[in-house]
């Protein structure tokens, strides 16, 4: 029999033990999805000023648990682009090794808008931008800039979620294929300026579905019992900072590349 049904992001949220208001996770697959637990339904009906959406995280005992979701349209897709189309890395794992050859991107910046931009601005006409190149810019600087650009976009999602919820997110739990990349995780901690708690299970969505079924058949008495057994595989602390104002200016340069698409309201 079917004991539990969850959407993929709701399953990932439960799979990382996020059940209390203020707990948040980001799943880094082809896209990036931040989900935040709330204590009640958001005040907005469909979309907040930060471009996030209200979601039902779980239905339990006839009641509902609420949250909100902020979306990055392209995360791991950018790594696939480096590998499959540009050929400057041989595998996704290579992105860490190549980026680690340089201590910084040396001013190279990348906006990961290959599919447009999601929260907070929702600009379907935005396009990917690689800025600040010099004759000295090579594979390491470009690959690092791509990883840092994805991390900066994740920081945009955090800011959007905090704006729309009125909550502070003290730390982020993360899962998905990109969490195997130490260079990316450090950039994420630096960009968001908070600890990054790495899921011990990269496919937390599958784990969350199992947790939901277990709750339904009584394997666990409640959500808190699940939360109590979760612990991160590692915690990455911030070790540097990013210029967020400069990043906002960089994103603006990538925006409205195709005005007709940018005019679409979502």
C-alpha positions, -999 to +999 in steps of 0.1 A: +000+000+000+010+036-005+017+051+029+030+086+020+030+110-009+052+141-010+064+165-037+102+163-043+111+195-025+088+188+005+104+153+007+139+168+007+128+192+035+117+163+057+147+142+046+170+168+061+151+169+093+136+204+087+103+205+107+106+236+129+098+271+118+130+289+106+147+257+094+156+258+057+173+236+031+185+241-004+186+212-029+211+217-057+202+196-087+199+210-122+181+239-105+183+251-069+153+251-045+152+267-011+124+256+012+117+272+046+095+259+073+069+284+087+046+283+117+016+295+096+006+303+061+024+332+045+005+364+044+007+366+006-017+346-016+006+336-045+039+354-045+057+375-020+077+407-027+109+385-026+096+363-054+089+333-032+058+311-031+037+296-003+038+258-001+022+231+020+052+212+033+032+183+048-003+172+056-003+156+091-034+143+109-057+164+088-037+195+094-012+213+072+024+224+077+033+256+058+064+269+042+077+290+014+099+282-016+125+303-035+136+290-069+169+292-088+163+281-124+198+268-131+223+254-107+239+221-117+229+230-153+258+254-154+282+226-145+267+205-173+273+234-197+310+236-187+313+199-193+291+190-222+292+222-243+324+241-235+344+210-227+366+228-201+360+201-175+357+163-180+333+156-153+312+174-127+338+163-100+365+181-121+349+215-113+363+213-078+398+202-088+400+229-115+386+257-094+409+248-065+439+257-087+433+294-080+426+311-047+401+335-063+384+341-096+406+372-100+376+394-106+358+371-131+321+370-123+294+347-137+256+351-136+241+316-139+211+327-159+212+302-187+175+297-182+167+332-170+165+342-133+141+330-107+136+346-072+137+373-063+133+391-097+118+364-120+133+376-153+129+351-180+147+374-204+179+374-184+208+354-198+240+340-185+269+365-183+306+361-178+322+394-169+356+407-159+377+385-182+414+394-189+441+378-209+451+361-176+417+345-171+419+307-176+400+276-168+405+278-131+392+314-128+362+306-151+352+274-133+356+291-099+335+320-111+307+296-122+307+279-088+307+313-070+279+326-092+257+296-082+266+303-045+257+340-049+224+331-064+217+308-035+224+338-012+198+357-032+173+330-024+181+332+013+176+369+013+143+365-006+130+339+019+140+360+049+123+391+033+090+372+026+089+353+059+102+380+083+124+352+098+161+349+101+176+317+087+206+309+111+220+280+090+213+261+057+210+224+052+220+213+017+217+182-004+220+173-041+249+165-064+267+198-060+272+192-023+300+168-032+321+199-043+341+214-014+350+245-034+313+252-040+303+245-004+329+270+009+317+296-016+281+290-004+291+295+032+309+327+023+281+341+001+253+334+026+275+343+056+262+314+076+271+277+084+263+251+057+251+218+071+257+191+045+232+163+043+247+128+050+223+116+022+229+134-011+195+122-023+175+136+007+143+135-014+143+097-014+150+097+023+122+121+030+097+100+011+107+070+033+103+091+064+068+102+054+058+065+048+073+056+081+053+083+099+021+070+083+027+034+095+040+043+130+077+036+125+083+071+141+058+087+165+061+122+151+082+146+130+103+156+160+115+120+163+128+122+127+144+156+133+162+142+164+180+115+144+193+139+117+228+152+119+250+167+092+278+148+075+299+180+078+294+217+086+312+243+065+317+277+082+321+310+064+358+318+059+355+349+037+330+374+022+316+384-011+307+419-022+269+415-024+264+451-037+287+444-066+269+411-072+236+429-074+251+452-101+264+422-120+230+405-120+214+437-133+238+436-163+225+402-172+188+412-169+163+420-196+185+406-224+153+397-242+127+423-231+097+404-244+106+374-222+114+397-193+079+412-195+063+378-187+049+378-152+050+346-133 
